[in-house]
């Protein structure tokens, strides 16, 4: 069995505007978890996600997260296959360990450590 997609993310320059847009467009319930800069999405069914502000003032991105046992080892495998590490594994306070990579065409995809 392959690794499951467990989370999606839409990041941009105005977290509050994105929260309003996606909340109203799709009737998603959202919980503010970072003082207005990140909202956890619970659509009721399907994959949960997040909407928020892009880090470091970047323009943002849309991505999904794949659950893996070892994000660092997976980044090594991805590098060998032609991908590039965008963000080394980091622990989210009271949350999972995540990492980001770019595939050979530059698409940014997330990894999340299996809990």
C-alpha positions in Angstrom: 0.0 0.0 0.0 1.3 3.5 -0.8 1.6 6.5 1.5 -1.7 8.4 2.0 -2.4 12.1 1.5 -3.4 13.4 4.9 -3.5 17.2 4.6 -3.8 20.0 2.1 -2.7 23.6 2.4 -3.5 26.9 0.6 -1.0 29.7 1.6 -1.0 33.3 0.4 -0.5 36.9 1.3 -3.8 37.5 3.1 -4.7 34.7 5.5 -8.0 36.3 6.7 -9.2 36.9 3.1 -8.4 33.3 2.1 -10.2 32.0 5.2 -13.3 34.0 4.3 -13.1 33.0 0.6 -12.7 29.3 1.1 -15.0 29.2 4.1 -17.9 30.8 2.2 -17.2 29.1 -1.2 -17.2 25.6 0.3 -18.9 25.9 3.7 -15.7 24.8 5.4 -15.5 25.1 9.2 -12.2 26.7 10.1 -10.4 27.1 13.5 -7.9 29.9 14.0 -4.8 28.1 15.4 -2.1 30.9 14.9 -3.7 34.2 15.8 -5.1 34.9 12.4 -2.2 33.6 10.3 -3.3 30.0 9.9 -6.7 28.3 10.0 -7.3 24.5 10.2 -9.9 23.3 7.8 -12.4 20.6 8.7 -14.6 20.0 5.6 -16.6 17.3 7.3 -15.5 14.6 5.0 -12.4 14.0 2.9 -9.0 15.3 3.7 -8.5 18.1 6.4 -6.3 21.0 5.6 -5.1 24.5 6.3 -5.5 28.0 4.9 -3.1 30.8 5.9 -0.3 33.2 5.4 2.8 32.2 3.5 6.0 32.1 5.5 8.7 34.8 4.9 6.5 37.0 2.8 6.5 34.6 -0.2 3.6 34.7 -2.6 2.4 31.4 -1.3 1.5 28.0 -2.7 -1.1 25.2 -2.8 0.1 21.8 -1.8 -0.8 18.5 -0.2 1.1 16.5 2.5 1.9 12.8 2.2 2.3 10.8 5.4 5.7 9.0 5.7 7.5 7.2 8.5 10.8 9.2 8.2 10.7 12.7 6.5 14.5 13.0 6.5 15.0 9.6 4.8 12.2 10.4 2.3 13.9 13.7 1.4 17.1 11.7 0.7 15.1 9.4 -1.6 13.5 12.3 -3.3 16.9 14.0 -3.9 18.2 10.8 -5.5 15.1 10.8 -7.8 15.8 14.4 -8.9 13.7 16.4 -6.4 15.0 19.1 -4.1 14.5 19.8 -0.4 12.6 23.1 0.2 12.3 22.8 4.0 14.1 20.4 6.2 12.1 18.4 8.7 10.8 20.6 11.5 8.5 20.0 14.5 5.3 22.0 14.7 4.6 22.9 18.4 2.0 20.5 19.7 1.8 19.0 16.2 3.6 16.8 13.7 7.0 16.9 12.1 6.7 18.3 8.5 9.1 18.9 5.6 8.7 20.3 2.0 10.3 19.3 -1.3 10.0 20.3 -4.9 9.6 17.7 -7.5 11.7 17.8 -10.7 9.3 20.3 -12.3 9.3 22.5 -9.2 5.9 21.6 -7.6 6.1 22.0 -3.8 4.8 19.0 -1.9 4.7 18.3 1.9 5.7 15.4 4.0 4.2 14.7 7.4 5.6 12.2 9.9 3.3 9.3 10.7 2.0 9.6 14.2 
